[in-house]
Amino acid sequence: MEENKGLIKGRSVQKSNVMKVYIKRLLNNSLIKRCIEGYNAGIGSVFMLHRVGSPASRVLSGNRNMFVSPEFLEETISYLKSKGFSFISIDELYETLTRKKKFKKLISFTLDDGYLDNYVEAYPIFKAYNVPFTIYVTTSFIEGNTIPWWFALEDILNNSDLLELEDGNRISISTLAEKEHAFFKFREVLLTEGNPQKKFEQLFVNYKDSIDLQKYAKLFLNWQNIETMNNDPLVTIGAHTISHPVLKRLEGPAVTAEMNDANVILQQHLQKPVEHIAYPFGGHVEINKEVIEHAAAIGYKTGVTTLSGNVFMTHRNSLLSLPRIFMYEMDVPQKIEDAMFQNNFVTNRGKRIIKL
Ligand SMILES: [Zn+2]
């Protein structure tokens, strides 16, 4: 019985692999590619980035994914410019959607969390090409009073061969494969909690003394960096909550506090309204309609998710759940067009209007 099941499963895996190869072949046909692009492009794309720089050699893949090299960023901007794309701020995207101006080939760059490299590496490139961009800031990372657990977890995994958890459980992490596996496994566990930091501190209480909050705070912008960029019309500072929680798993008042208090703190520093937000983690598992309603009630004009897709005029009815295109390091800048038009078409199974 078990064997039979295995056989059937094996066949269906084979079938879906054949299907994938077939779809990939189809997507390599330039006429089909152009058709999908025409259907799936909408008015433009909001790019999602995190870090701009080169990862150190021991960075685990879960954190490595966040990096785009300065060279790739520059080449991609230059390539997209040569292809006739225009770069707009998130405010201009809002204006385009709400005033029903019909445009196409628009790109809005956004960077999440508020890393120092956004100022040191990315800002000079955006400035040189006159490209507007938005940084969504998690205020407690700037103030250094919350652990960005993905870095602390990586350090713990890299610095030991055996994990000793609070419940006495011991897990071997001597090989790179084991460390990679453990990173994603713990990530999954932490994201089942509203406050993953708290859960992290509980699970890794044995490592409490080795966690250097100041070390992690240095990876993030300081208020002076933020205020300097805030004075540049190219830069929009948006909110990314106080502590980077899983909003969907928090109670209503806590959801509002995370999004509202971040807004208040940012406004105090920037001396202007903060009207745009990015939801931490931002997918179906981490946000829902109630979260979006809280953001609307606070007064945010736009909200960006991590759902993959392009922006269409109909998104004027769902400004607080805009999809984005994940920008990662690719071997050639031309591949960004596959990420924009083809890849999400496949993952979304042909559905083009993506919202929560
Ligand atoms: Zn984030």
Residues whose N, C-alpha, C, O or C-beta is under 5 A from the ligand:
A	BS01	ZN	D112 D113 P280 F281
